[in-house]
Amino acid sequence: MPRYFFWRTFNTLTYYDPLSFASAILLYFAEVYRIVIYLLGLFVNIHPFNRKPKPLPSDPDKLPAVDA
């Protein structure tokens, strides 16, 4: 991925006219955003937060009300 990111940054962003350059920059930032979200997702899935469930009360009257 670092090679692709280097290539995408330094070899594909060229200036021809303002409209095409603005479009290229918007697409580039969308791709950078996608990569950041992907890496954050990897981090969350590799180190999940383990929580133990709370025990339910034995008395049914103390259970929370649920709308049917």
C-alpha positions as YAML, in Angstrom:
chain: A
units: angstrom
residues:
- id: 1
  name: MET
  ca: [0.00, 0.00, 0.00]
- id: 2
  name: PRO
  ca: [2.80, 2.54, 0.65]
- id: 3
  name: ARG
  ca: [4.06, 2.13, -2.94]
- id: 4
  name: TYR
  ca: [0.59, 2.72, -4.35]
- id: 5
  name: PHE
  ca: [0.07, 5.75, -2.11]
- id: 6
  name: PHE
  ca: [3.41, 7.22, -3.19]
- id: 7
  name: TRP
  ca: [2.63, 6.59, -6.87]
- id: 8
  name: ARG
  ca: [-0.90, 8.01, -6.53]
- id: 9
  name: THR
  ca: [0.40, 11.14, -4.80]
- id: 10
  name: PHE
  ca: [3.40, 12.01, -6.94]
- id: 11
  name: ASN
  ca: [2.67, 10.54, -10.39]
- id: 12
  name: THR
  ca: [-1.05, 10.88, -11.02]
- id: 13
  name: LEU
  ca: [-1.89, 14.36, -9.71]
- id: 14
  name: THR
  ca: [-1.03, 16.60, -12.64]
- id: 15
  name: TYR
  ca: [-2.32, 20.05, -13.49]
- id: 16
  name: TYR
  ca: [-4.00, 20.61, -16.88]
- id: 17
  name: ASP
  ca: [-6.79, 23.02, -16.02]
- id: 18
  name: PRO
  ca: [-8.53, 24.11, -12.81]
- id: 19
  name: LEU
  ca: [-11.60, 21.89, -13.26]
- id: 20
  name: SER
  ca: [-9.71, 18.66, -13.89]
- id: 21
  name: PHE
  ca: [-7.24, 19.44, -11.10]
- id: 22
  name: ALA
  ca: [-10.06, 20.13, -8.62]
- id: 23
  name: SER
  ca: [-11.74, 16.88, -9.63]
- id: 24
  name: ALA
  ca: [-8.49, 14.97, -9.24]
- id: 25
  name: ILE
  ca: [-7.89, 16.46, -5.79]
- id: 26
  name: LEU
  ca: [-11.44, 15.59, -4.66]
- id: 27
  name: LEU
  ca: [-11.02, 12.01, -5.85]
- id: 28
  name: TYR
  ca: [-7.61, 11.83, -4.20]
- id: 29
  name: PHE
  ca: [-9.00, 12.98, -0.84]
- id: 30
  name: ALA
  ca: [-11.86, 10.49, -1.17]
- id: 31
  name: GLU
  ca: [-9.30, 7.75, -1.68]
- id: 32
  name: VAL
  ca: [-7.23, 8.93, 1.30]
- id: 33
  name: TYR
  ca: [-10.40, 8.96, 3.40]
- id: 34
  name: ARG
  ca: [-11.18, 5.40, 2.27]
- id: 35
  name: ILE
  ca: [-7.69, 4.21, 3.26]
- id: 36
  name: VAL
  ca: [-7.92, 5.87, 6.69]
- id: 37
  name: ILE
  ca: [-11.34, 4.32, 7.37]
- id: 38
  name: TYR
  ca: [-10.02, 0.92, 6.25]
- id: 39
  name: LEU
  ca: [-7.04, 1.16, 8.62]
- id: 40
  name: LEU
  ca: [-9.25, 2.26, 11.53]
- id: 41
  name: GLY
  ca: [-11.56, -0.67, 10.81]
- id: 42
  name: LEU
  ca: [-8.60, -3.04, 10.91]
- id: 43
  name: PHE
  ca: [-7.55, -1.62, 14.26]
- id: 44
  name: VAL
  ca: [-11.02, -2.09, 15.72]
- id: 45
  name: ASN
  ca: [-11.32, -5.66, 14.45]
- id: 46
  name: ILE
  ca: [-7.85, -6.74, 15.54]
- id: 47
  name: HIS
  ca: [-8.24, -5.45, 19.11]
- id: 48
  name: PRO
  ca: [-11.93, -5.82, 19.98]
- id: 49
  name: PHE
  ca: [-13.26, -4.57, 23.29]
- id: 50
  name: ASN
  ca: [-14.37, -7.59, 25.32]
- id: 51
  name: ARG
  ca: [-17.22, -6.96, 27.72]
- id: 52
  name: LYS
  ca: [-18.84, -9.44, 30.04]
- id: 53
  name: PRO
  ca: [-22.65, -9.32, 30.10]
- id: 54
  name: LYS
  ca: [-24.30, -8.16, 33.30]
- id: 55
  name: PRO
  ca: [-26.33, -10.81, 35.10]
- id: 56
  name: LEU
  ca: [-30.09, -10.42, 34.99]
- id: 57
  name: PRO
  ca: [-31.99, -9.93, 38.24]
- id: 58
  name: SER
  ca: [-33.77, -13.03, 39.53]
- id: 59
  name: ASP
  ca: [-36.96, -11.08, 40.31]
- id: 60
  name: PRO
  ca: [-39.02, -10.59, 37.09]
- id: 61
  name: ASP
  ca: [-40.45, -7.30, 38.41]
- id: 62
  name: LYS
  ca: [-36.96, -5.74, 38.34]
- id: 63
  name: LEU
  ca: [-36.43, -6.48, 34.65]
- id: 64
  name: PRO
  ca: [-36.53, -3.43, 32.38]
- id: 65
  name: ALA
  ca: [-39.77, -2.76, 30.53]
- id: 66
  name: VAL
  ca: [-39.75, -3.44, 26.80]
- id: 67
  name: ASP
  ca: [-42.37, -2.06, 24.42]
- id: 68
  name: ALA
  ca: [-44.05, -4.79, 22.40]
...
